[in-house]
Structures are given as C-alpha cells and as structure tokens.
Amino acid sequence: MEIDNIKSVWQGIPTYEKDKKELELMIKKNSHPILNSIKKQIVMELFGFTAFLFCYFTMFDGATKPIATNLLIITAILLQLLYGYKGYLMQSKFRSSTNLNNDLENFASRLKTYRLGAVMARVFFAIALITFFSYDVNFSANKFWALGFIIVVFSVQLWFLYNIWTKRISRLELVLEEFKMGFH
C-alpha cells in the first residue's frame, strides 16, 4: 500500500523539460563546479608562473646561469601549465555515449594515465627548480640540511598530489562498481 502511494506521488510530480537549445547551452558553458575550480587553479598557476618567468632572469640571477638551466626551468613551468590545461580539457570534454559504464571505465583509465603524467611533470618541475636555485652554490652543512628540507617538502607535495588523484579515481571506480552491482 505504501509503495503505491509513493508511486502515485512520484508520477504526480511535474517535470520541467528543457528544449534542445537550453541543454546544448548548458553543455557548452561547462559550468560544473569542478570545472570552475580547475579553471581557477589554472588561472592562478598561470599568473604565478608568468610572474616568476618575468622576474626570475633578473631577481633570481637567471642571466648568470647557463642556457640549459634556464631552458630547464622554462620547460618545467610550461609542462606544469600544459598538464593543468590537459586535465581541464579531459574533464570538460567527457561525453557519454550509449554505454555509460564503458565510458566511465575508459575515463578512469585515462585518469590513471593522467595521474602518472601529472606526478612526473611535478617531479620534473621540482628537479628543475632545485637545479636552477642550487646552480653554482657552494654547499655547507646548513645548506645541505636546507636542501634536504626542500626535498622533503616537495616529496610531501608529490604524495598529496598522488593521493588526490587516487581518491578521485577510487570514487569513480566505486561508482562503476555500484553500476555493476545494480545491473546484476
């Protein structure tokens, strides 16, 4: 009896239908909160890295360092920016076909590949930054301790980055498992 009441209430709820143009506009806007946060992160990184690139040559003595060291830091920064943009594109271009389960499995696989690339790009950035700032430095015991501390900080950041992506992938895989359990 109670289920019949629930069914009748459910069927009595009016549905607001959007026309095709409204749906296409929503898809084109890419206004999902996750996409908005990724956009904000990309913009902040773009401004920060751009500011660094404009002042590193004079403020951080880039002019006195070899061209290879300068190219290393520039390449590492560009790689960071490109990976951020790649992640945004990957999230914003996801579209489901007729088989949502397969689409999500493929997306989870691409996220795993992206996670590895993002972590490797960050490792490359850390190596480039340490190389740039430690070039032509005479290391004393205190400077070695400072370098060790910097390496520990970078390692913790890499661990957090890896765990963030692992949690995102795990949540997606959990949804996939729920889909599979629901269909059996």
C-alpha positions in Angstrom: 0.0 0.0 0.0 2.8 2.4 0.9 4.7 1.7 -2.3 1.5 2.5 -4.3 1.3 5.9 -2.6 5.0 6.6 -3.3 4.5 5.7 -7.0 1.4 7.9 -7.3 3.3 10.9 -5.7 6.3 10.2 -7.9 4.1 10.2 -11.0 2.3 13.3 -9.9 5.5 15.4 -9.7 5.6 17.8 -12.7 8.7 17.7 -14.7 10.3 20.7 -16.2 11.5 19.9 -19.7 14.3 21.8 -21.3 14.4 22.2 -25.0 17.4 21.1 -27.1 18.9 24.6 -27.3 18.9 25.0 -23.5 20.6 21.6 -23.0 23.2 22.4 -25.6 23.9 25.8 -23.9 24.4 24.1 -20.6 26.9 21.6 -22.1 28.8 24.4 -23.9 29.1 26.5 -20.8 30.9 23.8 -18.9 29.7 25.3 -15.7 30.2 22.3 -13.5 31.7 23.3 -10.1 34.7 21.0 -10.6 35.5 22.6 -13.9 35.2 26.1 -12.3 37.7 25.1 -9.6 40.1 23.7 -12.3 39.8 26.9 -14.2 40.6 29.0 -11.1 43.6 26.8 -10.4 44.9 27.1 -14.0 44.5 30.9 -13.9 46.3 31.2 -10.5 49.1 28.9 -11.7 49.3 30.9 -15.0 49.7 34.2 -13.1 52.1 32.8 -10.6 54.3 31.1 -13.2 54.2 34.1 -15.5 55.2 36.4 -12.7 58.1 34.1 -11.9 59.2 33.9 -15.5 59.1 37.7 -15.8 61.3 38.2 -12.8 63.5 35.1 -12.5 66.0 36.3 -15.0 66.9 39.4 -13.0 65.7 38.8 -9.4 67.0 35.2 -9.3 70.1 35.7 -11.4 68.8 33.8 -14.4 71.1 35.9 -16.6 74.2 34.4 -14.9 73.1 30.8 -15.2 73.7 28.6 -18.2 71.2 28.5 -21.0 70.5 24.8 -20.3 69.4 25.7 -16.7 67.2 28.5 -17.9 65.6 26.2 -20.5 65.1 23.5 -17.9 63.1 25.8 -15.6 61.1 27.3 -18.5 60.3 23.8 -19.9 59.3 22.6 -16.4 56.9 25.5 -16.0 55.4 25.1 -19.4 54.9 21.4 -18.8 53.1 22.2 -15.5 50.8 24.7 -17.3 50.1 22.2 -20.1 49.3 19.4 -17.8 46.8 21.6 -15.9 45.2 22.6 -19.2 45.2 18.9 -20.3 43.4 18.0 -17.1 40.8 20.7 -17.7 40.2 19.5 -21.3 39.9 15.9 -20.2 37.3 16.8 -17.6 35.3 19.2 -19.9 35.3 17.0 -23.0 33.9 13.9 -21.3 30.8 12.9 -23.1 28.9 9.7 -22.6 27.8 7.5 -25.4 25.1 4.8 -25.2 27.2 2.8 -22.7 27.9 4.9 -19.7 29.7 2.0 -17.9 32.3 1.6 -20.7 32.7 5.3 -21.0 33.4 5.7 -17.3 35.8 2.7 -17.3 37.7 4.4 -20.2 37.7 7.7 -18.4 39.1 6.0 -15.2 41.9 4.5 -17.3 42.7 7.9 -18.8 42.7 9.5 -15.3 45.2 6.9 -14.1 47.5 7.8 -17.1 46.9 11.5 -16.4 47.8 11.0 -12.7 51.1 9.4 -13.6 51.9 12.2 -16.1 50.9 14.9 -13.6 53.1 13.5 -10.9 56.0 13.1 -13.3 55.6 16.7 -14.5 55.7 17.8 -10.9 58.8 15.8 -10.2 60.4 17.4 -13.3 59.4 20.8 -12.0 60.9 20.1 -8.6 64.2 18.9 -10.1 64.3 21.9 -12.4 63.6 24.3 -9.6 66.2 22.7 -7.3 68.7 22.7 -10.2 68.1 26.3 -11.0 68.4 27.6 -7.5 71.3 25.4 -6.5 73.4 26.0 -9.6 76.8 27.4 -8.6 76.1 27.3 -4.9 78.9 26.2 -2.5 77.1 23.8 -0.2 77.9 23.9 3.5 76.3 21.6 6.1 73.5 24.1 6.7 72.8 24.4 3.0 72.6 20.6 2.7 70.1 20.5 5.6 68.1 23.2 3.8 68.2 21.3 0.6 67.1 18.1 2.4 64.2 20.0 3.9 63.2 21.3 0.5 63.3 17.8 -1.0 61.1 16.6 1.9 58.6 19.4 1.2 58.5 18.5 -2.5 58.1 14.8 -1.6 55.1 15.6 0.7 53.5 17.7 -2.1 54.0 14.8 -4.6 52.5 12.4 -2.1 49.4 14.7 -1.7 49.1 15.2 -5.4 49.2 11.4 -6.0 46.7 10.8 -3.2 44.3 13.4 -4.5 44.2 11.8 -7.9 44.0 8.3 -6.4 40.9 9.3 -4.3 39.2 10.8 -7.4 39.9 7.6 -9.4 38.7 5.5 -6.4 35.5 7.4 -6.2 34.9 6.9 -9.9 35.7 3.2 -9.6 33.3 2.9 -6.7 30.5 4.4 -8.8 31.4 1.8 -11.5 31.2 -1.0 -9.0 27.8 0.3 -7.9 26.6 0.3 -11.5 27.8 -3.2 -12.0 26.1 -4.4 -8.7 22.9 -2.6 -9.7 22.7 -4.4 -13.1 23.2 -7.9 -11.7 
